[in-house]
Amino acid sequence: MPLSVFAFYAFLLLLPLAWLQFEKRRPWPILFKRLGLQSKPIPQTLALGALIFFALMAGVLLLSLALGAWGWLDFSPVEKLVAALTFWDVLLVVTLAPVAEELFFRGFLLPRFGLPLSSIAFALGHAGFASVAVVASAFLGALVLGYAYQKTGNLYACMLGHALFNVANVYFVSSI
């Protein structure tokens, strides 16, 4: 992936921190807590992350069936993109991308703009894939992740579920 993608994820990571620091000028631990980065029991976080992953997979499977029935299941742009990924690109997609996206969209945007608008923003952030199926899946995934975050306050579990979802997608798309 080009350096611009890495810079974009760095921006997603740093913007919320900078915004909150200038907004309230509070110590870093308080800023992290305001972004949902507070310590939770590890077993609970792992179990919740796995549950979120399965909810994402089930939701996208049902959505894919519906889109396929309507003739809108267009994953070919994604297949080409995934086929061109290097090892380092895959590492970025399954580590930095979920962390940056969850911090920005769920930790930062969701409390300020609500679930529908933050989900739309997340979906639009995936419009570069040039696929109706990807944008619709991203919107549905954002609703699941946002709901989970609102109910649990555990952003780490959302990051884990999102990372597992990305791993599964890279695996499934690359094996087509």
N, C-alpha and C positions, 0 to 999 in steps of 0.2 A: 504494500500500500504506500501511497506517496506520503511524504512528510506532512503534507497539509492535513491528512486524516489524523495523524498523531497530534498535530497542533490543535485540531478541532476538539479532540478528547481532552487535551490539556486545558483548553479554554472552558470546557464543560466542568472540569474539576475545580478550576481556580475561580471562576466567576462567582459561584455562590459564597465561597469563603471570603473573597474580597468584598462582595456586596454587604454581607453581614458584618464584616469587620468595620467597614466605613459607616454602615447604618447605625450600629449600636456601640461600637468600640468596646467590645467585651472580651474577656480572656478566651483563648482558643478552645479550652474544654467546653465552655458554654456555647460557643459557636458550633462546635461539632455536635453537641446535644440538640441544638435547634435544627440541625440538618438530619436528625435521626440517627446519628452515629454515637449511640450510647451502648455501653456493654450490656449484653444479654447473655444468659446461660448458653454455652456452646451447644449442648445437646438439643435444646429448644430451637436454637437458630438453625442447626443442621436439619432437624425434622421439618421445621417450617419452610426452609428453603427447598427441600425435596417435595413437600406438598405443593408449594407454589409452582415448581417445575412441572409436576403432573397436571396441575390445573391449566397451565399454559399449553401443554401438549394436547390435552383433551379439547380445550377451546379451539386451538388452531386446527386440529383434526376435523372437528365439526364444521368450522368455518370453511375449510378446504373442500369438504364434501359439498357444502352449499354452493361455493363458488364454482366448483367443477360442474355441478348440475346446471348452472347458469352460463357456463362457457367462459368464465372469467379467471380460471386457474392458470395464471401465466408466470411460471417460475423460470422460464428460459433465461431472462436477464440475470437472475441470481445464480443459475447453474454456471453461466459463463464467468461470472465474477468469482465464485467459489473455486472453480477449476484453475483460476490464475493465482490463487493465494499461495504465498510462500509459508514456510513454517512460522516465520516471525509475524506475518499477517494474521495467521490463525491464532497465534498467542495473543495478539492485540485484540482480536474479536472476542476471545473467550475470557479475557482478564480485564484489560483497561476499559473496553467499551461498556461492559455491564456496570462496572464501578462508576465510571463517569456519567453514564446515562441515568443510573438510579440516583446518584447524588444530585444531579441537576433536575431531572424531571419529577422524581418523587420527593426528594429531600428539600428541594428549593422551590420549584414551580407549584407543586401540588398544594402546599399549605397557603400559597398566595392566590392561586387562581382556581382551585378546585379540581376535582377529578375529570370532568368532561374537557375542560380547556387544556389541562396538562396532557391528557391523553391525545387530544387532537394535535398538540404541538409535537408529541413523541411520534405520532404517525406521520406527520409532515416531515419530520426529521429523517424518515426512512423512504421518502418519495424519490430519492436519488437512485433507488433500485429499479425505477421505471416499471413497477409491477403493481397492479391493483391488489393482487393477493398479498404482497408484502406489506403494503400500506394498511390494508384491512386487518391483517394479522398483527401488525404493530399496534394498531388502535385497540384491538381486543386484548392483546397482551398488556398494554398500558392500563386498561381498565382492571385487569386481574391484579397486576402488580400494585396499582394505586389503591385498590380496595384492601389488599393484604397489608399494605403499609398503614393505611388509615385504621385498620382494626387492631394491628399489633404494635405499631410504632417501631418495628424491627426492620430497619433499612438493610442491615447485613443479610437477613434472610432473603430479601428481595434481590440483592446483588447476587447471592448464591443461586437462587432460582433462575434468574436471568442468565447467569453464566452457564448453568447446566443446559438451559434452553438453547443458547448459542452453540454449545458443544454438539448437542443433538442435531441441530440444523446443519451445521457444517458437515457432520458425519453423514447424515441422510442425503443431503444435496450432492456431496462429493461422491457418493456411491451410486448415484443415478446413472 
